[in-house]
Amino acid sequence: MLKSLQLALVVLLAGSSWQPLRAAPWWEDYGEKENYLCSNEVVLQLRRNEHQASIENFAAPNNTLFRDRTVTTAERYAGTRLTLELRNDKLDLDYGWSTLQCKRVWKS
């Protein structure tokens, strides 16, 4: 039930299409690109560098997140509606009323 609820919330936020909807502008040089599998059904692509991150195929407005260096136990990036934390191969995506837990499946 919980996974179904999380998937429904992601679909609600992302709309009906999972293709890239908001790509990063050309001036944002994201050095790393990673795919994460969430709830065993949804794949999110995270692009990041030392200072900021973007979820490429997540249709939430203002999905550019900035690095929060006050956190030392994980890499945390925060924006106006989203916060994500990276620990090893795990990604927690918090959008206020729920947290989506994901596992890295690919990195370039």
Rosetta constraint file for C-alpha pairs under 8 A:
AtomPair CA 1 CA 5 HARMONIC 6.22 0.50
AtomPair CA 2 CA 6 HARMONIC 6.19 0.50
AtomPair CA 3 CA 7 HARMONIC 6.08 0.50
AtomPair CA 3 CA 39 HARMONIC 5.82 0.50
AtomPair CA 4 CA 8 HARMONIC 6.08 0.50
AtomPair CA 5 CA 9 HARMONIC 6.22 0.50
AtomPair CA 6 CA 10 HARMONIC 6.24 0.50
AtomPair CA 6 CA 39 HARMONIC 7.58 0.50
AtomPair CA 6 CA 98 HARMONIC 7.40 0.50
AtomPair CA 6 CA 99 HARMONIC 7.76 0.50
AtomPair CA 6 CA 100 HARMONIC 6.45 0.50
AtomPair CA 7 CA 11 HARMONIC 6.13 0.50
AtomPair CA 7 CA 39 HARMONIC 7.02 0.50
AtomPair CA 7 CA 41 HARMONIC 7.88 0.50
AtomPair CA 7 CA 42 HARMONIC 7.49 0.50
AtomPair CA 8 CA 12 HARMONIC 6.05 0.50
AtomPair CA 9 CA 13 HARMONIC 6.19 0.50
AtomPair CA 10 CA 14 HARMONIC 5.88 0.50
AtomPair CA 11 CA 15 HARMONIC 5.59 0.50
AtomPair CA 11 CA 16 HARMONIC 6.67 0.50
AtomPair CA 12 CA 16 HARMONIC 7.92 0.50
AtomPair CA 13 CA 58 HARMONIC 7.69 0.50
AtomPair CA 13 CA 59 HARMONIC 6.46 0.50
AtomPair CA 13 CA 60 HARMONIC 5.95 0.50
AtomPair CA 14 CA 18 HARMONIC 7.21 0.50
AtomPair CA 14 CA 57 HARMONIC 8.00 0.50
AtomPair CA 14 CA 58 HARMONIC 5.46 0.50
AtomPair CA 14 CA 59 HARMONIC 4.35 0.50
AtomPair CA 14 CA 60 HARMONIC 6.21 0.50
AtomPair CA 15 CA 59 HARMONIC 6.79 0.50
AtomPair CA 18 CA 57 HARMONIC 6.13 0.50
AtomPair CA 18 CA 58 HARMONIC 7.46 0.50
AtomPair CA 19 CA 57 HARMONIC 5.98 0.50
AtomPair CA 20 CA 56 HARMONIC 5.86 0.50
AtomPair CA 20 CA 57 HARMONIC 4.26 0.50
AtomPair CA 20 CA 58 HARMONIC 7.38 0.50
AtomPair CA 21 CA 56 HARMONIC 7.12 0.50
AtomPair CA 21 CA 57 HARMONIC 5.80 0.50
AtomPair CA 21 CA 58 HARMONIC 7.10 0.50
AtomPair CA 21 CA 59 HARMONIC 5.97 0.50
AtomPair CA 22 CA 56 HARMONIC 5.99 0.50
AtomPair CA 22 CA 57 HARMONIC 6.76 0.50
AtomPair CA 22 CA 58 HARMONIC 7.52 0.50
AtomPair CA 22 CA 59 HARMONIC 6.66 0.50
AtomPair CA 23 CA 56 HARMONIC 5.45 0.50
AtomPair CA 23 CA 57 HARMONIC 7.73 0.50
AtomPair CA 24 CA 28 HARMONIC 6.42 0.50
AtomPair CA 24 CA 54 HARMONIC 6.97 0.50
AtomPair CA 24 CA 56 HARMONIC 7.09 0.50
AtomPair CA 29 CA 49 HARMONIC 7.37 0.50
AtomPair CA 30 CA 47 HARMONIC 5.73 0.50
AtomPair CA 30 CA 48 HARMONIC 4.87 0.50
AtomPair CA 30 CA 49 HARMONIC 4.93 0.50
AtomPair CA 30 CA 53 HARMONIC 7.39 0.50
AtomPair CA 31 CA 47 HARMONIC 7.34 0.50
AtomPair CA 31 CA 48 HARMONIC 6.26 0.50
AtomPair CA 31 CA 49 HARMONIC 5.37 0.50
AtomPair CA 32 CA 47 HARMONIC 5.57 0.50
AtomPair CA 32 CA 48 HARMONIC 5.40 0.50
AtomPair CA 32 CA 49 HARMONIC 6.30 0.50
AtomPair CA 32 CA 107 HARMONIC 7.39 0.50
AtomPair CA 32 CA 108 HARMONIC 6.11 0.50
AtomPair CA 33 CA 45 HARMONIC 6.98 0.50
AtomPair CA 33 CA 46 HARMONIC 5.76 0.50
AtomPair CA 33 CA 47 HARMONIC 4.43 0.50
AtomPair CA 33 CA 48 HARMONIC 6.67 0.50
AtomPair CA 33 CA 107 HARMONIC 5.88 0.50
AtomPair CA 33 CA 108 HARMONIC 5.41 0.50
AtomPair CA 34 CA 45 HARMONIC 5.64 0.50
AtomPair CA 34 CA 46 HARMONIC 5.15 0.50
AtomPair CA 34 CA 47 HARMONIC 6.36 0.50
AtomPair CA 34 CA 104 HARMONIC 6.94 0.50
AtomPair CA 34 CA 105 HARMONIC 7.65 0.50
AtomPair CA 34 CA 106 HARMONIC 5.51 0.50
AtomPair CA 34 CA 107 HARMONIC 4.31 0.50
AtomPair CA 34 CA 108 HARMONIC 6.37 0.50
AtomPair CA 35 CA 43 HARMONIC 6.44 0.50
AtomPair CA 35 CA 44 HARMONIC 5.64 0.50
AtomPair CA 35 CA 45 HARMONIC 4.42 0.50
AtomPair CA 35 CA 46 HARMONIC 6.17 0.50
AtomPair CA 35 CA 104 HARMONIC 5.85 0.50
AtomPair CA 35 CA 105 HARMONIC 5.74 0.50
AtomPair CA 35 CA 106 HARMONIC 5.08 0.50
AtomPair CA 35 CA 107 HARMONIC 6.51 0.50
AtomPair CA 36 CA 43 HARMONIC 5.42 0.50
AtomPair CA 36 CA 44 HARMONIC 5.24 0.50
AtomPair CA 36 CA 45 HARMONIC 6.33 0.50
AtomPair CA 36 CA 46 HARMONIC 7.56 0.50
AtomPair CA 36 CA 91 HARMONIC 7.50 0.50
AtomPair CA 36 CA 102 HARMONIC 5.69 0.50
AtomPair CA 36 CA 103 HARMONIC 5.18 0.50
AtomPair CA 36 CA 104 HARMONIC 4.22 0.50
AtomPair CA 36 CA 105 HARMONIC 5.50 0.50
AtomPair CA 36 CA 106 HARMONIC 7.12 0.50
AtomPair CA 37 CA 41 HARMONIC 6.72 0.50
AtomPair CA 37 CA 42 HARMONIC 5.67 0.50
AtomPair CA 37 CA 43 HARMONIC 4.54 0.50
AtomPair CA 37 CA 44 HARMONIC 6.60 0.50
AtomPair CA 37 CA 102 HARMONIC 5.28 0.50
AtomPair CA 37 CA 103 HARMONIC 5.32 0.50
AtomPair CA 37 CA 104 HARMONIC 6.29 0.50
AtomPair CA 37 CA 105 HARMONIC 6.42 0.50
AtomPair CA 38 CA 42 HARMONIC 5.01 0.50
AtomPair CA 38 CA 43 HARMONIC 6.04 0.50
AtomPair CA 38 CA 44 HARMONIC 7.42 0.50
AtomPair CA 38 CA 100 HARMONIC 6.86 0.50
AtomPair CA 38 CA 101 HARMONIC 5.93 0.50
AtomPair CA 38 CA 102 HARMONIC 4.11 0.50
AtomPair CA 38 CA 103 HARMONIC 6.52 0.50
AtomPair CA 39 CA 100 HARMONIC 7.58 0.50
AtomPair CA 39 CA 101 HARMONIC 6.97 0.50
AtomPair CA 39 CA 102 HARMONIC 6.74 0.50
AtomPair CA 44 CA 55 HARMONIC 6.84 0.50
AtomPair CA 44 CA 56 HARMONIC 7.43 0.50
AtomPair CA 44 CA 57 HARMONIC 6.18 0.50
AtomPair CA 44 CA 58 HARMONIC 6.99 0.50
AtomPair CA 45 CA 55 HARMONIC 5.70 0.50
AtomPair CA 45 CA 56 HARMONIC 5.57 0.50
AtomPair CA 45 CA 57 HARMONIC 6.20 0.50
AtomPair CA 46 CA 53 HARMONIC 6.96 0.50
AtomPair CA 46 CA 54 HARMONIC 5.89 0.50
AtomPair CA 46 CA 55 HARMONIC 4.65 0.50
AtomPair CA 46 CA 56 HARMONIC 6.26 0.50
AtomPair CA 47 CA 53 HARMONIC 5.56 0.50
AtomPair CA 47 CA 54 HARMONIC 5.32 0.50
AtomPair CA 47 CA 55 HARMONIC 6.35 0.50
AtomPair CA 47 CA 56 HARMONIC 7.02 0.50
AtomPair CA 48 CA 52 HARMONIC 5.75 0.50
AtomPair CA 48 CA 53 HARMONIC 3.99 0.50
AtomPair CA 48 CA 54 HARMONIC 6.31 0.50
AtomPair CA 49 CA 53 HARMONIC 6.38 0.50
AtomPair CA 50 CA 67 HARMONIC 7.43 0.50
AtomPair CA 51 CA 66 HARMONIC 6.03 0.50
AtomPair CA 51 CA 67 HARMONIC 5.15 0.50
AtomPair CA 52 CA 64 HARMONIC 7.02 0.50
AtomPair CA 52 CA 65 HARMONIC 5.49 0.50
AtomPair CA 52 CA 66 HARMONIC 4.26 0.50
AtomPair CA 52 CA 67 HARMONIC 5.32 0.50
AtomPair CA 52 CA 77 HARMONIC 6.82 0.50
AtomPair CA 53 CA 64 HARMONIC 5.88 0.50
AtomPair CA 53 CA 65 HARMONIC 5.08 0.50
AtomPair CA 53 CA 66 HARMONIC 6.35 0.50
AtomPair CA 53 CA 67 HARMONIC 7.59 0.50
AtomPair CA 53 CA 77 HARMONIC 6.80 0.50
AtomPair CA 54 CA 63 HARMONIC 5.84 0.50
AtomPair CA 54 CA 64 HARMONIC 4.73 0.50
AtomPair CA 54 CA 65 HARMONIC 6.04 0.50
AtomPair CA 55 CA 63 HARMONIC 6.35 0.50
AtomPair CA 55 CA 64 HARMONIC 7.39 0.50
AtomPair CA 58 CA 63 HARMONIC 7.63 0.50
AtomPair CA 59 CA 63 HARMONIC 7.83 0.50
AtomPair CA 62 CA 79 HARMONIC 7.35 0.50
AtomPair CA 62 CA 80 HARMONIC 7.07 0.50
AtomPair CA 62 CA 81 HARMONIC 7.74 0.50
AtomPair CA 63 CA 79 HARMONIC 6.83 0.50
AtomPair CA 63 CA 81 HARMONIC 7.82 0.50
AtomPair CA 63 CA 82 HARMONIC 7.28 0.50
AtomPair CA 64 CA 79 HARMONIC 6.42 0.50
AtomPair CA 65 CA 77 HARMONIC 5.30 0.50
AtomPair CA 65 CA 78 HARMONIC 4.80 0.50
AtomPair CA 65 CA 79 HARMONIC 4.50 0.50
AtomPair CA 65 CA 82 HARMONIC 7.55 0.50
AtomPair CA 65 CA 83 HARMONIC 7.46 0.50
AtomPair CA 66 CA 77 HARMONIC 5.00 0.50
AtomPair CA 66 CA 78 HARMONIC 5.32 0.50
AtomPair CA 66 CA 79 HARMONIC 6.33 0.50
AtomPair CA 67 CA 75 HARMONIC 7.49 0.50
AtomPair CA 67 CA 76 HARMONIC 5.89 0.50
AtomPair CA 67 CA 77 HARMONIC 4.31 0.50
AtomPair CA 67 CA 78 HARMONIC 6.49 0.50
AtomPair CA 68 CA 75 HARMONIC 7.55 0.50
AtomPair CA 68 CA 76 HARMONIC 5.38 0.50
AtomPair CA 68 CA 77 HARMONIC 5.51 0.50
AtomPair CA 68 CA 78 HARMONIC 6.66 0.50
AtomPair CA 69 CA 75 HARMONIC 7.75 0.50
AtomPair CA 69 CA 76 HARMONIC 7.34 0.50
AtomPair CA 71 CA 75 HARMONIC 6.98 0.50
AtomPair CA 71 CA 76 HARMONIC 6.63 0.50
AtomPair CA 73 CA 87 HARMONIC 7.94 0.50
AtomPair CA 74 CA 85 HARMONIC 6.21 0.50
AtomPair CA 74 CA 86 HARMONIC 5.65 0.50
AtomPair CA 74 CA 87 HARMONIC 5.31 0.50
AtomPair CA 75 CA 85 HARMONIC 5.54 0.50
AtomPair CA 75 CA 86 HARMONIC 5.05 0.50
AtomPair CA 75 CA 87 HARMONIC 6.81 0.50
AtomPair CA 76 CA 83 HARMONIC 7.16 0.50
AtomPair CA 76 CA 84 HARMONIC 5.68 0.50
AtomPair CA 76 CA 85 HARMONIC 4.43 0.50
AtomPair CA 76 CA 86 HARMONIC 6.43 0.50
AtomPair CA 77 CA 83 HARMONIC 5.79 0.50
AtomPair CA 77 CA 84 HARMONIC 5.36 0.50
AtomPair CA 77 CA 85 HARMONIC 6.52 0.50
AtomPair CA 78 CA 82 HARMONIC 5.98 0.50
AtomPair CA 78 CA 83 HARMONIC 4.30 0.50
AtomPair CA 78 CA 84 HARMONIC 6.40 0.50
AtomPair CA 79 CA 83 HARMONIC 6.16 0.50
AtomPair CA 81 CA 95 HARMONIC 5.88 0.50
AtomPair CA 81 CA 96 HARMONIC 7.12 0.50
AtomPair CA 82 CA 93 HARMONIC 7.00 0.50
AtomPair CA 82 CA 94 HARMONIC 5.74 0.50
AtomPair CA 82 CA 95 HARMONIC 4.66 0.50
AtomPair CA 82 CA 96 HARMONIC 7.22 0.50
AtomPair CA 83 CA 93 HARMONIC 5.92 0.50
AtomPair CA 83 CA 94 HARMONIC 5.11 0.50
AtomPair CA 83 CA 95 HARMONIC 6.50 0.50
AtomPair CA 84 CA 91 HARMONIC 6.75 0.50
AtomPair CA 84 CA 92 HARMONIC 5.47 0.50
AtomPair CA 84 CA 93 HARMONIC 4.48 0.50
AtomPair CA 84 CA 94 HARMONIC 6.05 0.50
AtomPair CA 85 CA 91 HARMONIC 5.67 0.50
AtomPair CA 85 CA 92 HARMONIC 5.23 0.50
AtomPair CA 85 CA 93 HARMONIC 6.74 0.50
AtomPair CA 86 CA 90 HARMONIC 5.81 0.50
AtomPair CA 86 CA 91 HARMONIC 4.74 0.50
AtomPair CA 86 CA 92 HARMONIC 6.70 0.50
AtomPair CA 87 CA 91 HARMONIC 6.56 0.50
AtomPair CA 89 CA 103 HARMONIC 5.67 0.50
AtomPair CA 89 CA 104 HARMONIC 4.99 0.50
AtomPair CA 90 CA 101 HARMONIC 7.32 0.50
AtomPair CA 90 CA 102 HARMONIC 5.79 0.50
AtomPair CA 90 CA 103 HARMONIC 4.66 0.50
AtomPair CA 90 CA 104 HARMONIC 6.16 0.50
AtomPair CA 91 CA 101 HARMONIC 5.92 0.50
AtomPair CA 91 CA 102 HARMONIC 5.01 0.50
AtomPair CA 91 CA 103 HARMONIC 6.11 0.50
AtomPair CA 91 CA 104 HARMONIC 7.41 0.50
AtomPair CA 92 CA 99 HARMONIC 6.45 0.50
AtomPair CA 92 CA 100 HARMONIC 5.73 0.50
AtomPair CA 92 CA 101 HARMONIC 4.66 0.50
AtomPair CA 92 CA 102 HARMONIC 6.26 0.50
AtomPair CA 93 CA 99 HARMONIC 5.46 0.50
AtomPair CA 93 CA 100 HARMONIC 5.02 0.50
AtomPair CA 93 CA 101 HARMONIC 6.40 0.50
AtomPair CA 93 CA 102 HARMONIC 7.88 0.50
AtomPair CA 94 CA 98 HARMONIC 6.01 0.50
AtomPair CA 94 CA 99 HARMONIC 4.31 0.50
AtomPair CA 94 CA 100 HARMONIC 6.39 0.50
AtomPair CA 95 CA 99 HARMONIC 6.43 0.50
